């Protein structure tokens, strides 16, 4: 079983050692969710037989990702990330890594807050306030973060199993967009977490678009067949119903990622106790906000 998991592309640090440890169990769980959309405390019926089928041929490369219209700085801080990374699945004291072939989409989030930095954080960054702010992404459950200042920060190995989107964690890359945005544009005070809304500027939109483009490009280069874009609300129920909000969904997904990058949405689909994309956000959505 372990050797077949390795053949499927799941990384087992100790190889096929004949020991059903945490790492093998987590790899089997991820395989089962990806191939059968099912998992239980016991191995679901059909998992082993599905695992022993011929390993499928990888999907053809969908081609290059178009360059963005505007230039957004991408800062790669992945080399600074700890192992295990904060808010990630851990096995044997290290971050669990997913098989690239099972990562098929990107989950769009909003942070629901605006980040600042303390004097201590600035000192730790050698007096560089921008670097101190960028490093805030290292402690967030995401693979990348788009900041309001117009940066994109890569914070985690794209294979990392980050706890950012409930049942979508196994198959999605997480992009957080800094700010607290309302669920509906015509109700700007209706933020899920309270407080005044953050202005959604063109600079933030461009950063978020570049975040999607960068994750798509780098993910595909690693063998991830990135095809879909989902909203966090689709996997997190009513507690995240304004995540990422109408403004980001329209400006980043409908106006850019779909027509320019060729990514697909599944607005009516839900995962776990999630909610579909509402009609107020997307004409192909389902139900009201």
N, C-alpha and C positions, 0 to 999 in steps of 0.2 A: 504493500500500500504506500509506504513512504517513497519508494523509488518511482512509483507511478505519479505521485504528487510532484516530485522533482521534475519528472518528464513533462508534466503539465505547466511547469514554470513557477511552482511554489518554492520559495527558498527555505531550506532546512539547514541550519548552520552546522548540525552534526551529521548531515546526510541520512542515509538509510541505515540507522544504527539498531533497528529492531526494538526501540523503546518508544512506547506510546506516551510521550511527555506532553507538556503544555503546548510546545511549538507545533508538534504534529497534530494535536487535537484542534488547535486554532486554524491550521491550514485546512484540515478536513472540514471544519465548520464553514470557512470562507468558500471552499469549493462547493459545498452543498448549497449554500445560499446563492452562489453565482449560477450554478447549473440547474438547480431544482427549485430555487426560491423557497427553500424550506430548511428548517433546523429545529431540533428538539434536544433535550438532555441526552436522549439515546440517538444513535445514528439512524436517520430516517430510512425507511424502506426504499431501496433502489439506489442509495448513495454509492455503495461499494460497486454494484454492477455498472452504474454510470461512470464511476471513476475508471473502471477497467476497459471502457470502450476505447476505440482508437482515438488518440489525441488529435483534435481537429486542426486542420491547416489554418494558420492565422489569417485574419481578414486582410485583403489587399490594402496597401498603403493608400489612404484617401488623398494623398498628394500634399503639396506645400500649403502652409497657412498664409493667406494674404498679409502683406505688411500693413500696419495701421496707417491711417491718414495723418495722425499726429504723432510726435515723438514723445514717449513717456519713458522716464528713467526706470530701469528694472534693476533692483539691488538684490544680489544673491547672498543671503546670510546663512545658507544651509550648512556651511562649514562651521558655523558658530553654534549650531543646535546641539543640545545635549543628547545622550543616549543612555537611558530612555528619554524621549522628548516629553515635555509636559502634556497632559491630557491626551495621551496615546495609549493604545493597548500594549501591554508589556508581557513578555514571556522570557524567563531566564534572565531578568534584569535588563533586557534590551527591548527597544521598540519593535513590535511585530511589523514585518514587511509583507505587503500583499503581492500576489502574482500580477505583473503588469497586464497580462491578457484579460484580466477580469475587471479592470478599471475602465469603464465605458462612458463616463460622463463627468460633468462638473456641477457642483452645488453652489448656488449663489446665495450669499448671506449678507446681512448688515450687522455691524458690531453692536448697534443700539447704544453706542456711547461715542464720545469724542475723546481721543487720547491726548494726554499731556505728559510731561516728564518732570521728575523731581531734580533737585540740585545733585542728589546722590547719583542718580542715573546719568546726568550730564558729566559728572566727574569720572564715572566709570567708563564713559565713552571718550575720555581724553579731552573733555571740554567741547566736544562736537554735539550740539543739541539735536541736529538732524539725525545723526547716527543713533543717539539715545532714543529718539522717537521711533526710528525704524526698528530698533531692537525690541520694541514692545510686541511686535508680531511673533517673536520667538516663544512667548508664553501663551499664545492663543491657539485654540484647536483649529488649525487651518493649514493648508499647504502654501497659500499665498495671501497677501493682504494688499488692498488698494487703499492708499492714504489720500486724504483730502488735499494734501500738498502736491499731489500729482505723481506720487511714486507707486511702484509695485514692488513689494518685498517678498522674495521667496524664502519661506521660513522652515520648511520641512522637506525631507526626502519625499518625492512624489509617491513612492511606494509605501510610505508610512501609514499605518492604520491609525488615523487620527479620529478622536471622538467628536466629530463636528456635526453629524447629521443623522444620528440614530441609525436606522436600518440601511441608509445610503452610505454609511461609512465604508462598507466593504467594496463598493463599486464606484465611489465618487471622489473627485478632488475638491477640496473646500476652498472657495475664494471668499474672504471677508472684505466688505467695503466699509471703511470707517464712517461712522455717523449714525444718527438716530432718525430714521425716516418713517413717515406715517404710512399706514397701509393704503390709504386712499388720498389722492392728490386734492380732492375737494373737501377733505377733512384734515387739514394739516396738523391739528392738535391731537389727532387720534393715533398716537404712538402706543404700541403694545405695552411698553415699559414706562410710560408716563414721561412728563417733562416736555419741554419745547422741542420742536423738530429742528433738525439740521438742514440748512439750505443745500439742495442738491445742485452743485455747480457743474459747469461744463468740464472743469478741471477734474472733478471727481469722476464724472462719467467717462472721460477719456482714460483715466487710470484704471477704472473697472473694466473697460473694454480691452485695454492692453493686458490686464490680468487674465481675462478669458483667453485671449489670443496666445499669450505666453504659455499658459497651462496646456492648451490644446497642442501647441507646437512641441513643447518639451515632453509632454506625455506621450504623444504619438512616436516621438523619436526613441522612447524607451520601450515601445511595443504595446502601448495602451491604445486600444481602438476607440479613442474619444469620439463620441457621436452625439451625446445628449447634453442638454442643460436642464437642470431642475432647480426649483426654489426650495429653501429650507422648510417652508411651511408644508411642503408635500410629504415630509417625513416626520414632522414634529407636532402635529395637532394644533389645538387652539393657542397653546402657549407661544407659538411662533407664527401666528397667522399673518403678521405684517412683515415677515422676513422673506424677501428683502424689501417689499413695498412696491406699490404701483409704479413709482417714478423710476426706480432702478430696473424693474422688469421691462418696462417699455423702452427706456433709453439704451439699455445695455443688451438685452436679449432680443426684443422684437425689431429694434432699429439697427442692430449691428451684428450680433452673433449669428442670427438666423440668415439674414440676406447676404452678409459679407463673408462670414466664415463657413456658412453652410451647415451649421449645427442644427439639431432638431430639438423640439420640445415635446413633452408629453403632458400638456396642461391638465388633462382630465385624470391622469393617473395619480394614485396615492400609494404611500409606502407605510406600513404599520398603521398608526393612528393619525396619519397626515391628512391634510386638506388639499383639494384640487386648486388650481389657479382660478380665481374668480373671474367672472365676465367683465368686471370693472377693469381688470388688468389686461385681459386678453380676449379678443372676440372668439377664440377657440376654447376658452375656459368653460367652467361648469359652476353654476350656482352664483350666489352673491357673496360678497366679502363678509 
